[in-house]
Amino acid sequence: MVRLFGPGEMALRLLPFVFGCTSVILLARLATMLLPPFEAIAVVGFFGFSQALIESSIQVKPYSLDTLATIVLVSVFLPLTRNSASRTQSIVAAAAGAFAMWFSFPSLFVLGGIGAATATFAIIDREAVRLRRLLPVFCAWSVSAVGVFWFSVRPGILNGSLAHHDFINMFPVHAPAFIVPWMIESVTTLGSISTSVWLAPLAAVALLFALALMLWRRDRLSLLLAAPIALCLIASVAQKYPWGPRLLFFATPLTLMITTREIGCFVRERSPALRILAVSVAGIALVYAGLSAFKNVVVNNRGFDDPRGAVAAIAKAWQPGDWIYASGPGMPCIIYYSKILHAEHLDFVSSRNPVYVPGQVARIVPLPKTKGRLWFLYFLPNEKDFDHRILTNFHQGGSLISRARYKNFIVALWDLSPESKSTP
């Protein structure tokens, strides 16, 4: 893109933007095939107004591609669940799945989930013909998955610091007391991605209710759509995949279709008053999601983050003996832009600890120094007063020298000299 359109923010962000717009179009087509009109409108509306998905479509990150891959894979695979599937449809599904895994890691969950669910249904129905038709498709996916694991996943697993980078988002198998809060937060995260931050609790309750209806009704289409999310949860329990918001964007079209399908079926079988209430609540929530997205993305959040400017400011004022204490979102920025700016002399540590120890303080990496100048780099929307909280956790006194803002990235410089006092 840079070669075609020249260096600049717009060229870098063009491809994710195209992926995001294409996702809306393809989801509209898929939803109209699987759902009644009102449910399809709700799915596309909440998907299009999701602030998280809008932002992922203007960032130089792969999350919009993950979402698009999910929609495409479900669309090309669904015809194979019918006995009337043609050989061409099987070839398209095999090729799309084998290709997608090389560009979108969550495709492994999508393909594994829908493949396992479909094979299970065929075994239950004793449909040997369907299994034989699916076998070449599954073989193609398996060969591609082995290649992806060997060349892409395996090096990351062997890298201890990389493998544990998002360990805090794993299922807390080593801390049973945190399991219930983790589960509540996990469902709320799915609701937040699908709608908005303030609608997240309502969306989470709706999703749980829809999952209960799905299991009660044994609706095979919803079970098929839920299988990739279940497989992702199993991977998190096995400590192999972080249950972080950005890594769950791929599940958004699945959760929306499950929720609208199950609740829609439930409401249609009830009284007209309940149907009117359900339509009213969904309509109000959809309007709120649209207004919230417009306010937060268009009005309050115009422009792009400037991590390059943040790192450049640190490099310009750097003195021998300085260190940087970076938050989780700040660390990749330092690693990348220190090389781009030829500032490899910057010394830094990350707040993430590769070893899970129950207790918030114990999970934070110690300060690299207790005397002299210490920089902090963090992401404001999710880490307000990050520097104050870190210093308080370690009972470290200090005085604030400067603080600058680069859109959502904050650069703060502190003096940790023994004679300085903690700044409130």
Secondary structure, DSSP 8 states (H G I E B T S, - for coil): -HHHH-SSHHHHHHHHHHHHHHHHHHHHHHHHHHS-HHHHHHHHHHHHH-HHHHHHTTSSSTHHHHHHHHHHHHHHHGGGGSTT--HHHHHHHHHHHHHHTTT-TTHHHHHHHHHHHHHHHHHHTT-HHHHHHHHHHHHHHHHHHHHHIIIIIHHHHH-HHHHTTTGGGS--TT-GGGHHHHHHHHHHHHHHHHS-TTTHHHHHHHHHHHHHHHHHHT-HHHHHHHHHHHHHHHHHHTTSS---SGGGGGGHHHHHHHHHHHHHHHHHTS-HHHHHHHHHHHHHHHHHHHHHHIIIIIISS-S---HHHHHHHHHHT--TT-EEEE-TTHHHHHHHHHHHTT-TT--EEESB-SS--SSTGGGB---S-SSSEEEEEEETTT-TTHHHHHHHHTT---EEEEEEEETTEEEEEEE--TT-----
